[in-house]
C-alpha cells in the first residue's frame, strides 16, 4: 500500500472506532476507493488526494465537523510524510 492508501485505512479505522461498521459502508461508496476491510486494505484509483478528500467529505456530510477532526487525528502521523501540495485540503 502506498502512503495515500495507508492514510485512507487510518481514517476509516478512526471513524470505525466512533461510528462502527457504518464507517466502512460509507467509505465503500466513495468513488476511487476499493476496500478490503477484512484485511484492512484500501486501494485508491485515480487522483489519490481527491479520493481522500471525498472520503473525509463523506463523513463530514453525515456526522459533521467532528468527523473531520477524527480524520485529521487518525492520519496525522502519515500526513507529515506528504509534500504540502499533496495534502488533501480537508486535512490541512
Backbone as a ProteinNet text record, in pm:
[ID]
protein_1_A
[PRIMARY]
XXXXXXXXXXXXXXXXXXXXXXXXXXXXXXXXXXXXXXXXXXXXXXXXXXXXXXXXXXXXXXXXXXXXXXXXXXXXXXXXXXXXXXXXXXXX
[TERTIARY]
84.6	0	88.4	48	123.6	74.2	133	102.9	-43.8	-100.7	-241.4	-334.2	-300.9	-380.5	-377	-258.5	-243.2	-321.8	-323.2	-399.9	-548.2	-596.2	-737.3	-769.7	-682.5	-703.7	-711.8	-619.4	-618.7	-747.5	-792.8	-915	-1035.8	-1048	-1162.2	-1159.6	-1042.2	-1030.5	-1065.6	-1021	-1053.7	-1203.6	-1266.4	-1411.1	-1484	-1430.2	-1493.3	-1497.4	-1394.9	-1395	-1508.5	-1556.4	-1662.5	-1800.5	-1810.3	-1943.6	-1965.4	-1864.9	-1880.4	-1879.8	-1950.3	-1947.4	-2000	-2070.5	-2118.9	-2000.2	-1887.5	-1767.9	-1723.8	-1727.3	-1686.6	-1790.9	-1916.9	-2025.6	-2013.8	-1989.6	-1978.9	-1854.2	-1742.7	-1618.3	-1631.3	-1706	-1720.1	-1799.6	-1867.6	-1944.1	-1864.4	-1740.4	-1656.8	-1589.7	-1609.3	-1551	-1398.3	-1339.3	-1194.5	-1136.2	-1218.8	-1170.2	-1216.4	-1121.9	-1154.8	-1112.9	-1210.7	-1187.6	-1195.3	-1091.6	-1087.9	-1070.6	-1180	-1169.4	-1139.2	-1169.2	-1133.4	-982.1	-905.5	-760	-707.8	-798.5	-765.1	-676.7	-724.5	-653.3	-746	-689.1	-760.7	-669.9	-728.5	-656.5	-729	-653.1	-712.4	-674.6	-777.1	-753	-779.9	-712.7	-731	-649.3	-695.5	-626.3	-641.7	-533.3	-536.6	-575.8	-523.6	-558.6	-707.1	-760.5	-902.9	-988.1	-946.6	-1021.3	-1024.1	-911.4	-907	-999.7	-995.1	-1082.4	-1229.4	-1267.2	-1405.7	-1444	-1349.3	-1374.5	-1406.8	-1323.5	-1345.1	-1474.7	-1501.3	-1625.6	-1747.9	-1737.9	-1849.4	-1883.6	-1780.1	-1802.3	-1855.5	-1801.5	-1845.6	-1993.3	-2037	-2177.4	-2271	-2229.1	-2314.9	-2300.6	-2179.9	-2154.3	-2096.2	-2078.6	-2035.2	-1884.9	-1848.6	-1708	-1625.4	-1685.9	-1611	-1548	-1614	-1558	-1432.8	-1426	-1304.7	-1190	-1218.3	-1115.2	-1066.6	-1157.9	-1120.5	-1030.5	-1065.2	-985.3	-845.8	-837	-706.4	-619.4	-678.6	-602.5	-558	-647	-614.8	-499.6	-496	-397	-274.8	-271.1	-166.7	-25	4.7	141.6	185.5	91.5	125.6	122.6	39	26.3	157.6	236.8	365.6	461.5	436.3	525.4	491.3	377.3	336	390	420.8	457	334.1	357.9	248.3	145.7	190.2	95.9	22.1	60	-6.7	-108.8	-121.5	-216.2	-359.2	-450.4	-592.1	-636.7	-709.6	-749.9	-824.5	-908.9	-987.6	-901.3	-779.6	-693.6	-584	-585.6	-481.5	-510.5
-119	0	124.4	221	345	434.1	550.9	639.1	681.7	714.8	756.7	641	521.4	404	387	405	392.2	500.7	621.8	731.1	695.3	642.1	603	497.3	400.6	296.1	359.1	450.3	515.7	593.6	666.3	746.5	656.1	552	460	393.8	349.6	285	383.2	508.4	608.7	634.2	641.3	661.7	539	421.8	297.2	289.8	341.1	337.1	419.7	517.4	605.2	563.4	534.5	508	362.6	278.3	135.6	101.6	-4.5	-54.8	44.1	146.7	249.4	316	324.3	385.2	311.3	181	100.4	111.7	106.3	119.8	251.3	359.7	490.8	500.5	448.1	452.1	373.6	264.8	182.5	253.2	361.5	437.8	552.9	570.4	678.3	632.3	711.2	679.5	678	575.3	562.8	478.6	439.5	355	211.5	119.7	-22.4	-70.8	-123.3	-156.3	-306.8	-358.6	-497.1	-488.3	-459.8	-430.3	-554	-670.9	-792.7	-798.9	-742.3	-738	-597.5	-506.1	-365	-308	-324.6	-272.7	-185.7	-78.1	11.5	37.5	38.2	72	189.7	291.8	411.1	417.2	438.1	458.7	604.9	654.9	794.7	886.2	1010.1	1109.6	1073.2	1037.6	985.2	1092.1	1212.6	1319.7	1352.8	1351.1	1378.4	1269.1	1145	1034.4	1048.3	1086.5	1108.8	1224.1	1328.9	1444.6	1402	1320.7	1274.6	1184.8	1105.9	1020.4	1105.6	1205.9	1292.6	1372.4	1420.7	1494.5	1407.2	1280.9	1187.3	1176.5	1160.4	1152.4	1285.6	1396.8	1527.8	1551.5	1512.6	1530.9	1458.5	1343.7	1263.1	1295.4	1326.8	1335.4	1469	1563.2	1697.4	1714.2	1831.8	1872.4	1779.4	1719.8	1630	1515.5	1470.7	1362.1	1408.1	1535.8	1589.9	1587.7	1626.3	1626.1	1484.5	1389.5	1249.8	1203.2	1240.9	1203.5	1264	1391	1457.5	1386.3	1354.5	1287.6	1148.4	1077.2	940.5	937.9	1037.5	1037.7	1124.2	1190.3	1288.5	1235.5	1118.4	1066.2	1043.4	1007.1	982.7	1110.5	1205.8	1329.5	1407	1396.1	1465.8	1418.2	1301.3	1245.7	1293.3	1359.4	1407.2	1547.5	1578.7	1717.3	1807.1	1933.2	2026	2029.1	2023.9	2028.8	1896.7	1792.1	1663.5	1640.8	1738.9	1724.7	1749.3	1659.9	1686.9	1811	1899.9	2027.1	2008.7	1908.1	1886.4	1852.2	1806.2	1761.8	1861.8	1977.6	2078.6	2149.1
0	0	0	-81.4	-79.2	35.3	49	161.2	164.8	49.9	45.9	85	40.3	79.8	231.1	289.1	433.8	507.8	452	512	511.5	399.7	391.5	497.2	514.9	616.6	754.7	785.5	917.2	940.4	837.7	851.2	874.1	793.3	807.7	945.1	987.7	1119.2	1231.1	1219	1319.2	1326.3	1210.6	1207	1262	1231	1276.5	1429.5	1494.9	1641.6	1701	1624.8	1675.1	1624.9	1495.2	1438.1	1398.2	1419.8	1392	1244	1206.8	1069.5	965.8	1010	917.2	847.4	915.9	857.5	732.1	734.8	619.6	509.1	547.4	448.5	372.9	445.6	382	295	342.8	265.8	136.1	139.8	19.5	-89.6	-54.8	-152.7	-215.2	-171.4	-223.3	-352.8	-456.7	-587.7	-577.3	-633.9	-636.4	-523.7	-427.6	-318.3	-338	-332.8	-327.7	-189.7	-116.7	23	45.1	109.1	155.8	307.1	376	519.2	602.3	552.1	624.6	647	552.7	563.5	593.7	623.8	649.4	538.4	415.5	299.3	216.8	165	75	-43.5	-160.9	-282.4	-346.3	-383.3	-442.4	-589.8	-673.7	-816.1	-848.7	-949.7	-987.9	-898	-885.3	-804	-656.4	-595.9	-458.9	-356.3	-370.3	-276.5	-286.6	-407	-426.8	-363.6	-376	-315.5	-163.4	-102.7	42.1	78.5	-1.6	19.6	19.2	-78.9	-88.5	29.7	75.4	191.8	314.7	339.7	456.4	439.5	318.7	292.3	319	280.9	301.4	450.1	531.6	675.4	729.8	680.1	728.5	696.8	577.3	539	635.6	680.3	766.7	914.8	958.6	1102	1147.5	1055	1092.3	1106.2	1154.3	1163.9	1252.7	1351.9	1440.1	1360.9	1255.8	1174.7	1100.3	1065.1	1001.7	1102	1225.1	1328.7	1358.4	1362.1	1382.6	1268	1146.2	1029.2	1036.1	1075	1088	1190.7	1305	1410.8	1367.2	1300.5	1258.2	1158.5	1070.7	963.1	992.9	1105.8	1135.3	1115.8	1165.8	1157.5	1012.7	927.3	786.5	704.1	742.3	666.1	663.5	768.2	774.2	666	612.3	510.5	369.2	354.6	222.5	197.2	71.4	40	60	90.7	118.2	6.6	-118	-230.2	-249.7	-176.7	-185.5	-75.2	14.4	125.4	79.2	110.9	82.3	161.4	96.7	156.6	288.2	297.6	419	539.2	515.7	625.6	661.2	597.3	626.9	755.9
[MASK]
++++++++++++++++++++++++++++++++++++++++++++++++++++++++++++++++++++++++++++++++++++++++++++

